[in-house]
Amino acid sequence: MRIYQIFVDRFSTGDPNRDAELAGKTGKSWMGGNLHGVISKLDYIESLGFDAIWLTPIYRTSAYHGYHITDFFDVDPHFGTKDDLRTLVQEAHRRDIRVILDFVPNHVSSEHPFFRDAQKNSQSEYRDWFVFTRWPDEYLCYYNIREIPKLNLYNPDAENHVLDAAEYWVDEFGIDGYRLDHVVGPPWHFWRDLVRTLRKYGRDFLLLPELWASGAKRSFLHMFWFLRENPAWRRKLERLIALRGVGDVWVWKPHIRNPGVERFLIRTFKYFFDTPLDFVTNFYARRALRLGEIPSVRAPRRHFVFLDNHDMDRLSWIASGERYWGALEWLASARNSVVYYGTEICAQQKRSVNDYASYGDTEARRFMDWSAAQNGDCVRRFREVFNPRA
């Protein structure tokens, strides 16, 4: 299977003139990409040879990227409406393209009404949905980012709310799978319950877990599953983190010596997931490119291989010329692969995401240049690699 990852806010507004104005730009706020824009580009995506699209979160949110959720059961107006999503799924299925949504069970926005109530009211029914270390202003959150408090999925009501949301988008819209965000955050039992819940949709329902770890070592204190449910895993993971040295565990930085943390995570969660996004293979492929070589590493057949995504430097930053195309030929040879939007037009960035003290990821999230997609040499060559029969 070949999946095309779409960063919704940076893909297309559905208005060609507006898209042209935004081409190549980026920033920390909304730019206007939406579901209507995705619908308008389905023929283009089909022409590239993709079997599925993965959309970054489209739920109500307080941030352009969608990962700061304020309502698990609604589409954010910036992205469109539920009718737009329904049309997108129908039009994609008409082209035999599957639709995968990004699902974020670990945390919500600090603007979520349940969290606001929990902060304002000491007797709130939602207070135990979060982990207050000192109420109301100190609480666990995703990687110490105060804007996204961590859900306490040991609370049955909180867990059921998230599980109900996972079912909702399948039942109401007929989506075909989930990319699962930050799998190392929620507790082990949650994944057991989620997988059990989603199995009723059949073995073809796709689950793509994000099994990696990034950030400073102190961030790992905010992960639940290995802290509370298996002390042996925690000790093992701490040893692997120590092997990386220098305090940081960013998987894409060149000083990292090995992807042992990711290998451990993939093996540990194999009990639930056999189609992970393969960060181990990604590490070795990107290291080969940085050394001036073409990737040759092989991934397990059911793993999904990728070269870049919305959190790391684009392929164009670490490879150019024939190395760029050699890497894409390697990716095209994989049984299962994911291609980040813009890769087919050789989309560029101006600096490394690691050069910024904060918000460096915006470099990898520049707005799609549709003039290059329509007329560029890169997209023609990409089709030769990924869809030679077109």
N, C-alpha and C positions, 0 to 999 in steps of 0.2 A: 504494500500500500504506500502511496505517496501523498503526503499531507502538505498543504500550503498554509503556513501560519500567517494570519492577518492581524495586525495591530489596528483595531477598528478605527480609532481616532486619527490615525495617520495614513489611511489607505485611500479612501475616496469619499467626497461629499455628495457624489451623484451629480454635481454641477461641473462640467468640463472647464468652464472659465475660472471658477473658484479653485478647482484642483490645480490649474496652471499657476495661479497666484501663490499657492502654498508649496509648490514643488520644491523639495530639498530643504524646507525650513523645519525648525523644531522649536521646542520650548517646554516650559513646565506647566502649561495650562492647555485647555481645550483648543483644538484646531479645526474640528468640524467633521471628521470622518464619521460615517454612520452606516446603518444597515442598508439603506437605500443605495448607497454607494457600492456596497459589496454586491448587492443584487445586480447592479448595472455592469459589473465586471465578471459575472459568472462565465460568460462565453470565453472571455480572455483566459480565465483560470482553467477552463476545460481545454483550451487550445494548448496549454503548457503541459498537459498530460497528468493532471492531478486527480486523485480519487476522492479526496476529502479536503475540507477547510477546517482550520482550528481558529476560532475567534477568541481574542482576549475578552475578559469579562464584560458582559453587556448589561448587567444588573444595575439597579439604581446605585449611584456611587457619588462620592465627594471628590473624586480625582479623575483626570482625563484617561488614565490607563485602566481604570475599572476595578482595581484591586482593593479599593477602600469602599466596601459595600455598606449601603444604608438600607437596602431592602432586597432580600434574596428572591422575592417573588414578583418583581416588576422589572421592566426594561427602562433604562435611564433615558429621559427625553432627549438628551444629547445624541443618543444613538438611534432613536426612533421610537417605534411603538411595538406592542406585541403583534399587531397585524403585520408589521414589517418583518418581524422574525418569522412569523408563520409563512409569509410569502417567500422569504429567503429559503426556508427549509423545503418548501414545495418546489421552487424553481431549481434548487440544487439537486433534489432527488430526481427531478425530470431529466437532469443531465447525468444521472448516476454518480453524483458527488455527495458524499456523506458530510454531515455537519457536526462538528465537535465544539462544545462550549468549554470555556475555562471555568472550573469550579473551585471556589476558595473557601474551604471549611474552617480554617485555622483562626481567622480574625475578622473583624468588621471595622468600619470607620468609627472614629470617636464621635461622629455626628449621627451615628445610628440611633434611632429613638429609644431603643432598649438600653443602650449604654448611657445615654443622657439621663434617662429615668433612674438608672442604677446609681449614677453620681449624685443626683439631686435628692433622692429619697432613701434614707437608711433602711426603710422597710420595703423597698421596692421588690416586687416579685422577680425582677431581673438581676438583683444584686449578685446572686450566686452564679449567674451566667458568665461572670467575669471573675478574675482573680485579683482582688484588691489586697495589696500588701499593707497599705495604710489608706483606708477610705477617707475622702473620696478621690484623692489626687495621685496616689501611687498604685500602680497596677501592672501586671504583666502585659507585654505587648509583643508584636512581631519584631524581632531583632532590635528591641529597645526604641522603636519608633512610636512615639506617644500617640500619633494620629490613628494607629491601628491596634486597639486593645485586643488581646487574645481571648478567644472564647473558651470557657470552661466546659469542655465536652464530657467531663465526668458528671455534669449536671444532666439528668435524663431529659428535662424539658428543652435545654439548649441543644442537646444532641438530636432529639426528635425534630426540632425546628429545622435543623440543617438537613437531616435525612428526608424530611418532607419536601424541602426545596429541591433536592436531587431528583426525587420522583416527579415533581411538578413539571419540570421542563421536558421530560420525556413523555409524560402522559398528555400534556397539553399541546406540545409542538412537534413531537416525533423526532427529537434530536437523536443522534447516533452514537454519542460517546461524550466523555469528559476528559479533559486534561486536568489533572488533580494537582493543585498548587501546594507547595510546601508540605510534602507528605510527612516530613520528620517532625512537624509541629503537633498535630493531634495525637491523642493516645492510641495505643495499639488496638484497644477494643473498638474504637470508633471505626477503624478501617474494616474490622471484621463485620460490623453491623452494616456499613455502607455497601460493601461488596455483596453481602447477603441480600440487601435490599435491591440492588441493581441486577442481580442474577436473573430475576424474573423476566428481564427484557431479552434474555438469550445470550448465548456465547458471542454473538457478533457485536454486542454492545461493547464499544472500545473504551478502555481505561488506560490513560497515559500518565502515570505518576511521575512527578518531578522529584527525583531522589538525588538530591545533592545538598551540600551544606556550604554556606558562605558567611563571611563576616568575621568579627573578632571572636576569640574564644569565649568571652563572657556571654555572648549571645546564646550559646548552647545551654545556658542555665534556664532559658525560657522555653525549652522544648520539654514536652510532657512525657512522651511515650517511653523513652529510655530512663527518665528520671524516676518514674513511679512504678512502672510495670516490669522492669527487668534490670536490676542493678548491674548484672554481668554485662549487658549490652552497653550500659553507660561506661563501665570501666574500659571495655574494648574500644569504644569510640573515642574516649579521652586519650588512649594510647595512640590511636591513629592520628588524632588532631596534633598531638605533640610531635609526631614525626614530620609534620609540615613545617614546623619552626616559624620564626619571626612573628608569631602572634596572630597572623591572619590566615584564613583558609579560603580565600577567593580562588575558585577552581581555575579561572582563566589566566591568572597571573603567571608570567614565565618562570618565576623563582620556585614554583611548586614542583616538588620532585616526583610525586606520585599521586594517583587518584584513589588511594586506599580507602578514604572515607566513603566515596561514592560506590566503590566496589562492595564495601561492607553493607551499605544501605540497600543496594540492589539485591544482594544475597539474602539479607534479613527479610525484606518485604516480598521476596519471591513467593512466600506462602500465600499472598493475596494477588500479586500482580506479575504476569509473565510477559507484559508488553511495555516495559518502562522506556521513558526517554533516556537514552544511554549516555550518561555523562562521562563514563569511563572511556568509551570509544571516542567521544568528543575530545577528551583531554589528549589522547594519543594522536588523533588526527590533527589537532591544532598545533601540538608540539612538533609534529613532522613538518608542517607548513612553516613554522617559525625557524626551523633548521634548514629551510630551503628544499625540502623534499615533498613528494606527493604522498598522501596517506595510503597506507597499505594494511592497516589494522583491520581485523575482521570482528564483527559483532555477532553475538548469538542471533539466530535466525529470527526470533520473534521480537527482538529489541528494535526500537526506533532510533535510527542514526540521524544526527544533525550536525551541522558545522557552526551555526550561530543561532542566536535568538535575541529577544528584546532586552536581555540583561547583560550582554557581553558584546565585545567589539565585533563588528560585521566581518564576514569573510574577506571583503575587499581591503580591510585594514591590515590583515596578516598575509595576504597572498595577492599576486597580480599576474597578468600575462598567462603563460601556459600553466603555471602552478594553480592559478584560479580555476582554470578549466579542467585541469587534471583532478583537482579536489572535487569538482562537481561530477566528473565522470565516475570517480570513486563513489560518491554519494548515490548516483543514479544506479550503480551496480548493486546496491544494498536491497535486500528483500523489502524492508520497511524504512522509510526515510521521511524527514521533515525539512522543508525549505522555508526559510524566513522571507516574508514579502520583500521585494526589491532586489533579492539576490539575482533574479533573472535579468535585471537591467544593470548589474554591476554597481548597485547603489553605494555611495561613498559616505564617509564621515570626515570631519575636519580634525578631530583629536581622538585619542583613546578615551574610552569611558573611565579608565583608571587615572587619567590626568586631572580629574576634578575632585574636589573635596566632597562635593555632594551633587546629586542630579547628573552624574556623568552618563547615566543610561539614556538620557535624551539624545546623545550623539547617535545611538543605534536606533533611534525612533524618528528619523527624519521623514517628512511627508513624501509619499510616493510621487515619482516624476513620470506622469503618464505620457508625456511626449517621447521619452526614451522607451517606454513600453510599446508605443505604437510604431516608432520609426527607427529604433536603435539596433545597432549591430549585435549588442549583447543578447537581446531577447531572441533574435534569430538564431544565434549560436546555442542559446539555452534550449530552444525547441529541438535543435538537432541532437542534443545530448539526452534530454528527458522525454521527448515525444517525437522520435525520428519518423514516425509514420504519418504525422500530421500533414 
